[in-house]
Amino acid sequence: MKSISLWDLPTRLFHWSLVLAVTGALVSVKLGGTWMVWHERLGLTIVGLLSFRLAWGVVGSTYARFVQFIPGPAAITAYLKGEWRGLGHNPLGALSVMAMLGLLGFQAVSGLFATDAIAFNGPLYRAVSSSWNDTITSWHKMTEWYIYGLIGLHIASVFFYTLVKKDNVLTPMISGRKKVTEAQGRERTGGGLLAFVVALAVAGFAVWVANGGLLAPPPPPPPDLGW
């Protein structure tokens, strides 16, 4: 056996930052009231994190790249037969990752247009009509339950692999390292400083757009004539 560097630091920081941001967003929306300010901030944080991960999936290190872990039918079949010997996300885990990114992405983006019709409007509320605001808000509320289900499945999978299959998938996401056989895998490569800066730039631009950076400023309020 040997220990290799599997998950790079940006991937691990993304993972745990997303855990905190999603947890905070789910808690703050239940608290309501002035906590909705934090719900919006956390939603924008999730937009930034997901945008970073999408960019990092292209320019990041070996096992963080989408081309390395997005499975085809052959990989899924081999895994179900017990013949898959890769590293990083296994084929079913990769499908779970893509589902999580897609669902959280939809939830974060839909929240930008949502409204509670009382005190909260998303930062892109003015970009669509009021009827679309209502429709997107209903989607935003409905998707919350799918997120609970996917999070529960993700947690259950971690326990299953750790306790039943004796494959500790949690520790490498903390330390970045994993013990493998001599023939099983190699050290990650790529994902240097330039790639990190590019991914950060993509995330920053996405948050700027999500916060209404491309919208025209709202019209000024009518003058107070003192009547």
C-alpha positions in Angstrom: 0.0 0.0 0.0 1.0 3.6 -0.6 -0.5 7.0 0.3 -1.2 9.3 -2.6 -2.5 12.9 -2.8 -6.1 12.4 -4.1 -8.1 15.6 -3.4 -6.5 19.0 -3.8 -7.0 21.7 -1.2 -9.4 23.8 -3.4 -11.7 20.8 -3.9 -11.8 20.1 -0.2 -12.4 23.7 0.7 -15.2 23.8 -1.8 -16.8 20.7 -0.4 -16.8 21.8 3.2 -17.7 25.4 2.4 -20.7 24.1 0.4 -21.8 22.0 3.4 -21.7 25.1 5.6 -23.4 27.4 3.1 -26.2 25.0 2.3 -26.8 24.2 6.0 -26.9 28.0 6.7 -29.3 28.6 3.8 -31.7 25.9 4.9 -31.7 27.1 8.6 -32.0 30.8 7.7 -35.0 30.3 5.5 -36.8 28.4 8.3 -36.1 31.2 10.7 -37.4 33.9 8.3 -37.7 37.5 9.2 -34.4 39.4 9.3 -32.6 36.1 8.7 -33.7 36.3 5.1 -30.8 38.8 4.6 -28.4 36.0 5.4 -30.4 33.5 3.3 -29.7 35.8 0.3 -26.1 36.2 1.2 -25.7 32.4 1.6 -27.5 31.9 -1.7 -25.0 34.1 -3.5 -22.2 32.3 -1.7 -23.5 29.0 -3.1 -23.7 30.5 -6.6 -20.0 31.5 -6.2 -19.0 28.1 -4.9 -20.8 26.1 -7.6 -19.3 28.4 -10.3 -15.9 27.8 -8.9 -16.4 24.0 -8.9 -17.6 24.1 -12.5 -14.5 25.9 -13.5 -12.3 23.7 -11.3 -13.8 20.7 -12.9 -12.1 21.9 -16.1 -8.8 23.4 -15.0 -8.3 21.7 -11.6 -6.2 18.7 -10.7 -6.6 15.1 -11.9 -9.3 13.7 -9.8 -11.4 16.9 -9.6 -11.8 17.1 -13.4 -15.1 16.1 -14.8 -13.5 14.3 -17.7 -11.9 12.0 -15.2 -14.9 11.0 -13.1 -18.1 11.5 -15.2 -19.0 7.9 -16.0 -20.2 6.3 -19.2 -22.5 3.2 -19.4 -19.4 0.9 -19.5 -18.0 2.4 -16.3 -21.4 2.1 -14.5 -21.7 -1.6 -15.7 -18.2 -2.4 -14.5 -18.8 -0.9 -11.1 -22.1 -2.8 -10.6 -20.2 -6.0 -11.5 -17.5 -5.2 -9.0 -14.9 -4.7 -11.7 -14.2 -1.0 -11.4 -10.8 -0.1 -10.0 -10.5 3.6 -10.4 -9.8 6.4 -7.9 -11.8 9.4 -6.9 -15.5 9.4 -7.3 -16.8 6.0 -8.3 -19.4 5.9 -11.1 -22.4 6.0 -8.9 -20.8 8.6 -6.6 -20.1 10.7 -9.7 -23.7 10.6 -10.7 -24.6 11.7 -7.1 -22.1 14.6 -7.4 -23.6 15.7 -10.7 -27.1 15.5 -9.3 -26.1 17.5 -6.2 -24.4 20.2 -8.3 -27.3 20.4 -10.7 -30.0 20.5 -8.0 -28.2 23.0 -5.8 -27.4 25.1 -8.9 -31.1 25.2 -9.8 -32.1 26.1 -6.3 -29.5 28.9 -6.0 -30.4 30.4 -9.4 -34.2 30.2 -8.8 -33.7 31.9 -5.5 -32.3 34.9 -7.3 -35.7 35.5 -8.9 -37.8 34.5 -5.9 -40.0 36.6 -3.6 -42.0 36.1 -0.5 -44.4 38.9 -1.6 -43.8 40.7 1.7 -40.3 41.8 2.5 -37.9 39.6 0.5 -37.1 39.9 -3.2 -34.1 38.1 -4.8 -31.4 40.2 -6.4 -32.7 39.4 -9.9 -36.3 39.9 -9.0 -36.7 42.8 -11.4 -35.3 40.8 -14.4 -38.6 38.9 -15.0 -42.3 39.6 -14.8 -44.3 39.2 -11.6 -46.0 36.1 -12.9 -42.6 34.5 -13.5 -41.5 35.6 -10.0 -44.4 33.6 -8.6 -43.7 30.6 -10.8 -40.0 30.5 -10.0 -40.7 31.0 -6.3 -42.9 27.9 -6.3 -40.1 25.9 -8.0 -37.7 27.2 -5.4 -39.9 26.0 -2.5 -40.6 22.7 -4.1 -36.9 21.9 -4.8 -36.0 22.3 -1.2 -37.5 18.8 -0.5 -35.5 17.2 -3.2 -32.4 18.7 -1.6 -33.2 17.1 1.7 -33.6 13.8 0.0 -30.3 14.0 -1.9 -28.4 15.2 1.2 -29.9 12.2 3.2 -28.8 9.8 0.4 -25.3 11.3 0.3 -24.9 10.9 4.1 -26.2 7.4 4.0 -23.8 6.5 1.2 -20.8 7.8 3.2 -21.8 5.6 6.1 -22.4 2.6 3.8 -19.0 2.9 2.1 -17.2 3.5 5.4 -18.9 0.9 7.6 -19.9 -1.8 5.2 -17.5 -1.7 2.2 -14.6 -0.6 4.5 -13.7 2.2 2.1 -13.2 5.4 4.1 -14.4 8.1 1.7 -14.6 10.8 4.4 -11.0 11.0 5.6 -9.5 11.8 2.1 -11.9 14.7 1.8 -10.3 16.1 5.0 -6.7 15.2 4.6 -6.6 15.0 0.8 -4.7 11.7 0.9 -5.8 8.1 0.4 -4.1 4.7 0.8 -4.1 2.6 -2.4 -2.2 -0.4 -3.8 1.0 0.2 -5.7 -0.8 -0.6 -9.0 -4.1 1.1 -8.3 -3.4 4.8 -8.8 -1.1 7.7 -9.2 -0.6 11.1 -7.6 -2.8 13.9 -8.8 -1.4 16.5 -11.1 -2.4 19.9 -12.4 -4.6 22.5 -10.7 -1.8 25.0 -10.0 -2.0 28.7 -9.0 -3.0 29.9 -12.4 -5.9 27.5 -12.6 -7.0 28.5 -9.1 -7.0 32.2 -10.1 -9.0 31.4 -13.2 -11.6 29.5 -11.2 -11.8 32.3 -8.6 -12.3 34.9 -11.4 -15.2 32.8 -12.8 -16.8 32.5 -9.4 -16.4 36.3 -8.8 -18.0 37.1 -12.1 -20.9 34.7 -11.5 -21.6 36.3 -8.1 -21.5 39.8 -9.6 -24.0 38.8 -12.3 -26.2 37.0 -9.7 -26.3 40.1 -7.5 -27.7 42.1 -10.3 -24.5 43.5 -11.8 -26.0 43.4 -15.4 -29.3 45.0 -14.4 -30.0 48.7 -14.9 -30.3 50.6 -11.6 -33.9 50.9 -10.3 -35.6 54.2 -11.0 -35.3 56.8 -8.3 -38.2 57.3 -5.9 -40.6 60.2 -6.7 -39.7 63.5 -5.1 -41.2 64.3 -1.8 -43.3 67.4 -2.4 -44.2 67.8 1.2 -48.0 67.5 0.7 
